[in-house]
Amino acid sequence: MKYIDKIYGEFEITGVIEELINTRVFQRLKGIHQGGAIFLVNPEINHTRFEHSIGVMLLIKKLRGSSEEQIAGLIHDISHTAFSHLIDYVLEIEEEDYHEKRFEEVLRDNELNAVLKKYQLDINKFIEIENYQILEYPLPNLSADRIDYTLRDLFQIGKITRKEILWFLSGLKIVDNRIVLISEEHAKWFQSKYEFLVAEYFGGKQNKGVNILMKKIVKDCLTKGIIQEEDFYQDDFYLIDKINRSVNLKKMISEINSLKIENEKITQKKRKIDPEILVDNRVLKLSEIN
């Protein structure tokens, strides 16, 4: 399989990775937008969990992570629900981890398991995804997942260029099986971009507005029995179709600017980054240097 990623470039994908990508449960991620509901008001923000998941795998590969960690990176978001974190807002889950609680169940998909067994891989190795430190490492540190969604989101909304991305990627290094940076300049750049992403994109007016609207619509549809929680296990388009049986979603979205949302809120995960830097063979946090 030849795969062209918009930020990492062109790759040849074969073997277990290719077969996992071709499973039904992974292909479902093509219908789940990375930014959740924002694509309804800004169609250009249309990148998906499919692209992000492959991107995380490619980044781990680029950093020479093991084949097993590349697989973990590929499937880490396989349990994400329709509209990404919308279900977390609806159910007021501050940690935004609804999909993580479903991860093991989705991971045991028959087709996915058949591929892993073919390559003599044990599904149980991938249940504790946090064991893969290149892929997942707790905030405020760097991780492949965190790096990819930051670069991908900011690139998609036109806030960084591919030239900047390639420069930043050249500053990544693996130390003690986790991602660190080679300079303070790289660390400050990423910290500032991450802060912008959290404050101005995740917490921006457009994102906030559409998520508050969708939260209200979904809660009403759940109360009326038009949709069920299990419908989130499908994809964005499946859920839109069911919602449209009750309300004209397109019309409501077009009137979003006239809605009064000042007193409304959505519960979002608190995110702060403090990258680690390799300084004279020691690993220090940016805050420790400053």
C-alpha positions in Angstrom: 0.0 0.0 0.0 1.3 3.4 -0.9 0.2 6.0 1.6 0.7 9.8 1.3 0.5 11.7 4.6 0.0 15.4 4.3 2.7 16.2 6.9 5.1 13.2 6.9 5.1 12.5 3.2 4.9 9.2 1.2 5.4 5.7 2.7 5.1 2.1 1.6 2.9 0.2 4.1 2.9 -3.6 4.1 2.3 -6.6 6.3 0.4 -6.5 9.5 0.1 -2.7 9.4 -1.5 -2.8 6.0 -3.9 -5.6 7.0 -4.9 -3.8 10.2 -5.7 -0.6 8.2 -7.9 -2.6 5.9 -10.1 -4.0 8.7 -13.7 -2.8 8.9 -13.2 -1.5 12.5 -10.2 0.6 11.4 -11.8 1.9 8.2 -14.7 3.2 10.4 -12.3 6.0 11.5 -12.5 7.6 8.1 -16.0 8.7 9.1 -14.9 10.2 12.5 -13.6 13.8 12.2 -10.5 14.5 14.4 -11.9 17.9 15.4 -15.4 16.6 16.3 -18.3 18.8 15.3 -16.3 21.8 14.0 -16.4 20.4 10.4 -20.1 21.2 10.4 -19.4 25.0 10.6 -15.9 24.9 8.9 -15.8 22.1 6.2 -12.1 22.7 5.6 -11.4 21.2 9.1 -12.2 17.8 7.8 -9.2 15.6 8.8 -10.1 12.3 10.5 -9.1 9.9 13.2 -8.1 7.6 10.4 -5.4 10.1 9.2 -4.3 10.8 12.8 -4.0 7.1 13.7 -1.8 6.4 10.7 0.1 9.6 11.4 0.9 8.5 14.9 2.1 5.1 13.6 4.3 6.9 11.0 5.8 9.2 13.5 6.7 6.2 15.8 8.2 4.5 12.7 10.2 7.7 12.0 11.5 7.7 15.5 12.5 4.0 15.1 10.0 2.7 17.6 9.5 -1.0 17.6 7.0 -2.7 15.3 4.8 -3.5 18.3 4.7 0.2 19.3 3.9 1.2 15.7 0.9 -1.2 15.9 -0.1 0.3 19.2 0.1 3.7 17.7 -2.0 2.7 14.8 -4.9 1.3 16.9 -4.7 3.6 19.9 -7.9 5.5 18.7 -9.8 2.6 17.3 -12.5 2.9 20.0 -13.2 6.6 19.3 -16.9 7.4 19.0 -18.8 9.6 16.5 -17.8 13.3 16.6 -14.7 12.3 18.7 -15.2 13.9 22.1 -18.8 15.0 21.8 -20.0 12.1 24.0 -17.7 13.3 26.7 -19.3 16.8 26.6 -22.8 15.2 26.6 -22.0 13.0 29.6 -19.9 15.7 31.3 -16.7 13.5 31.4 -13.9 16.0 32.2 -11.1 13.7 31.3 -12.6 13.1 27.9 -11.8 9.4 28.2 -15.1 7.7 27.2 -13.4 6.0 24.2 -10.6 4.7 26.5 -13.1 2.8 28.6 -14.4 1.1 25.5 -10.9 0.3 24.1 -10.5 -3.3 25.2 -14.0 -4.2 24.0 -13.3 -2.7 20.5 -9.8 -4.2 20.5 -11.3 -7.7 20.6 -13.0 -7.2 17.2 -12.9 -10.6 15.4 -11.4 -9.3 12.2 -8.8 -7.3 14.0 -7.8 -10.3 16.2 -7.6 -12.6 13.1 -4.9 -10.2 11.6 -2.9 -10.1 14.8 -3.1 -13.9 15.3 -1.9 -14.3 11.7 1.3 -12.5 12.7 1.5 -14.3 16.0 0.7 -11.2 18.0 -1.2 -11.3 21.3 -4.1 -8.9 21.6 -3.5 -8.6 25.4 -0.2 -6.8 24.8 -2.1 -3.8 23.4 -4.8 -3.4 26.1 -2.6 -1.2 28.4 -1.7 1.4 25.7 0.1 3.5 28.3 2.8 0.9 28.4 4.1 2.3 25.1 5.9 5.4 26.2 6.8 6.7 22.8 3.1 6.6 21.9 1.6 7.7 25.2 3.4 9.6 28.0 1.5 11.6 30.6 1.1 15.4 30.3 2.9 17.7 30.5 5.4 15.6 28.5 5.7 14.9 24.8 4.2 11.8 23.1 3.7 10.6 19.5 -0.1 11.0 19.9 0.2 14.5 21.4 2.7 15.6 18.8 0.7 14.3 15.8 -2.6 15.8 16.8 -0.9 19.2 17.5 0.9 19.3 14.2 -2.0 17.9 12.2 -4.6 20.2 13.7 -2.5 23.3 13.3 -1.5 22.4 9.8 -5.1 21.8 8.9 -6.3 25.2 10.2 -3.4 26.9 8.4 -1.4 28.0 11.5 1.8 26.2 10.7 3.6 25.2 7.5 5.0 21.8 6.4 8.5 23.5 6.5 8.0 24.3 10.2 6.8 20.8 10.8 9.9 19.2 9.2 12.1 21.5 11.2 10.4 20.5 14.4 10.6 16.8 13.6 14.3 17.1 13.1 14.5 18.2 16.8 13.0 15.0 18.2 15.1 12.3 19.9 14.3 9.1 21.9 15.9 9.0 25.3 15.0 6.2 27.8 12.2 5.1 25.4 10.4 8.5 25.5 10.4 11.6 23.2 12.6 14.6 24.1 13.8 17.6 22.2 17.4 18.5 21.2 17.1 22.2 21.9 15.3 24.9 23.9 14.2 26.5 20.7 12.3 23.4 19.6 10.7 23.1 23.0 9.6 26.8 23.1 8.2 26.5 19.6 6.1 23.4 20.4 4.9 24.8 23.8 3.7 28.0 22.2 1.9 26.1 19.4 0.3 23.7 21.9 -0.9 26.6 24.0 -2.5 28.2 20.9 -4.1 24.9 20.0 -5.7 24.5 23.4 -6.8 28.1 24.0 -7.6 29.3 20.5 -8.7 26.1 18.7 -10.0 23.7 21.3 -11.4 26.5 23.4 -12.1 29.0 20.6 -15.5 30.5 19.9 -16.2 28.4 16.8 -15.4 25.1 18.4 -17.1 26.0 21.7 -20.3 27.2 19.8 -20.8 24.1 17.7 -20.0 21.7 20.5 -22.5 23.4 22.8 -25.1 23.3 20.1 -24.4 19.6 19.4 -24.4 18.8 23.1 -27.9 20.3 23.4 -29.2 18.6 20.3 -27.8 15.2 21.3 -29.1 15.4 24.8 -32.6 16.2 23.5 -32.4 13.3 21.0 -31.3 10.9 23.7 -34.1 12.0 25.9 -36.7 11.5 23.1 -35.2 8.1 22.2 -34.3 9.3 18.7 -30.7 8.2 19.2 -29.2 5.8 21.7 -25.7 5.9 23.3 -24.7 2.9 21.1 -25.2 5.0 18.0 -22.0 6.8 18.9 -20.2 3.5 18.1 -20.9 4.1 14.4 -19.5 7.3 12.7 -20.4 11.0 12.3 -22.5 10.5 9.2 -24.6 7.7 10.8 -25.3 9.9 13.8 -26.2 12.9 11.6 -28.7 10.8 9.7 -30.4 9.8 12.9 -30.4 13.3 14.3 -31.9 14.6 11.1 -35.0 12.5 11.8 -35.8 14.9 14.6 -34.3 18.3 13.7 -33.0 20.0 10.6 -29.4 19.9 11.7 -28.1 21.9 8.7 -30.6 24.7 9.4 -29.6 24.8 13.1 -25.9 25.0 12.3 -26.6 27.9 9.9 -28.2 29.8 12.7 -25.4 29.1 15.2 -24.2 32.7 15.4 -27.6 33.9 16.6 -27.6 31.4 19.6 -26.9 32.7 23.0 -24.2 30.5 24.4 -22.4 32.9 26.8 -23.7 31.1 29.9 -23.4 27.6 28.4 -20.3 25.5 28.9 -18.7 22.3 27.9 -16.4 20.3 30.1 -12.9 20.0 28.5 -9.7 18.3 29.6 -7.1 20.6 31.1 -4.0 20.4 28.9 -0.5 22.0 29.5 2.8 21.0 28.0 6.3 21.3 29.5 8.6 19.5 27.0 11.7 17.6 28.1 15.0 18.7 26.5 18.4 16.9 26.3 21.0 19.3 27.8 24.6 18.1 28.3 23.4 14.4 28.4 20.8 15.3 31.0 17.0 15.4 30.4 15.4 18.6 31.8 12.0 20.1 31.5 11.7 23.5 29.7 10.5 25.0 32.9 13.6 23.8 34.8 15.8 25.5 32.2 13.9 28.8 32.4 
